[in-house]
Amino acid sequence: MKTNRSELVPGTLVFLTAGAGLIITNSVNTGESGTGVSFGPYFYPSLILWLLAALSAILLVKSFLLGKADSQGSVKPNQRQKLAGLRIVVLFAILLLYCLLFFNIGFMYPSMLALFALLLVFGRKVDIGTITISIATPAILYVLFTYIFDIALP
């Protein structure tokens, strides 16, 4: 049975990452309120991870079902699809590195580096605008959360 590899790799990667995230969020003791409803700090991340897992499962099923429907018996993804799959893998690598740096350094500098790298990965050219966006966005968010919302960021 032939499968559509251009959707199989990203779908598998997102499904496994969502599964790992669900394991992590479900293993944290949040101190339930006793009402039977668990709308704690991990509710929305868990909801998003469940949605990611469901959508990636649909993508995997689609890749298996539509992958074998090719008239020549094989599916050859074009260069654009391969590049999209590579971008997803690089996205997860950047986010993993961002998480590691975030907990060790704090919010500001890892956010600037991650935003700059993501802008480059998704097609933005290195120019003054890219650098400005990469520096200004985390700075504005820091000021917004720290001084306006009175929520301390690491």
N, C-alpha and C positions, 0 to 999 in steps of 0.2 A: 504494500500500500504506500503510495507516494503522499508526502505531506508538503505543505507550503512552508518552507524553512524560513522565509522572511518574516512570518508571523509566529512561527513556533519558538524561536529563540527569545524574542522579547516577551512573548506571552508566558513562557516558562520562567523567565527571570523575574517578571513582575509577580507571578503567582507564588514563587518561592520566597520572595522578599516580603510579600504581604503575609504569608504564613508565618515567617519568622517574626514579623512585627506583632502578629496576633498572639503568638506564644509569649513574647516578652510582655505585652500589655496585659495579658490575662494572668501572668504569674506575679504581678505586682499587687501587694496588699494595699488596698485603698482605704480601708476602714469604713465599711458600709454604714449608712445612716440608720439602718434598722427598719426602714420603711418597706424593704423588699424591692425597691427601685434603685438600680445602680447607675445613677447619673453622676459619677465621680469624674475626676480629672482625665480618666482614660476612656470615657465613653465616646467622645467624638473621634479620637484617633482610631479606636476600635471599629467604629462605624465606617470610617474612610477605608481602613484596611480590609474590612469585609467587602465593601464595594469594589475595591481594587482586585481582590481575589475572585469575586464573581465575574467582573469584566474580563480579567485575564483568562478565566476558565472558558468563557464564551469565545474568546480569541483562539484558544487552543482547540476547542471543538471545531470552530470554523476552519482552522488551518488543516485539520484532519479531513473534514468533510469536503471542503472545496479544493484541497490540494490534490485529491485523486481524480478530480473532474477534468483535468487537463487533457486535451485531445491527443497530445503526443506522448503521454505517459510520464512526463516529468515536468516539474515546475522549476523554472529558472528565474529567480528574482532579478530584477534589473538593478543597475548601480544605485539608483535612488533608494530603493528598498534596503539594500545592504548598508548604505550610509545611515539610514534611519535607525536600523538595528544597532549599529555601532554607536550612534549618538545616545541611545538609551543605555547602553552598557557604560559609556563614559559618564552619563548623568548619574547613574548609581554610584560609580566610583568617586565622583566629586562630592556627592551627598554623604557618602561614608567618611571621606576625609574631612568634610565640614563638621560632621558630628564629633569626630575624634578631636579636632582642633577646638571646637566650640566648648567642650567640657574642660579642656586644658588651658585655653587662652582666654576665652570669653566670647562676647558677641561681635564686637566691632570688626576686628581684623580678619577673622575667618569669614565673616559675612561679605566683606569687601572682596576677598580673594575668590570665594565661591561664586559670587555674582559675576565677577569679571570672567572667570573661567567658563561659566554657563553661557554668558553672552557670546563668547568666542566660539564655543561648541555649536551653538545654534545659529551661527551665520553672521554675527556682527563683526565688523572690521575693527582692528585696533586703531582708535583715533581718540581725540580729546573727549568726544561725547561718551564713548564707552567707559573711559576712565572716570569721567565726571559722574556718570550714572552709578558706577561701581563704588565710588566713594560717598556720594551724596545720599543714596538710598538708605544704607545702614545708619548713616549719621542722622538723617531725618527720623528714621524709626526709633533710634536710641533717644533722641530728644523727645519725641512724641510719647513714648512709653515711660521714660524716666521722669519727665517734668510735667507733662499734661495729665497722663493717666496715673501717675505716681506708682508705677510698677517697676521694680528694680530689675534690670537685665544684668546677666553675669558679665 
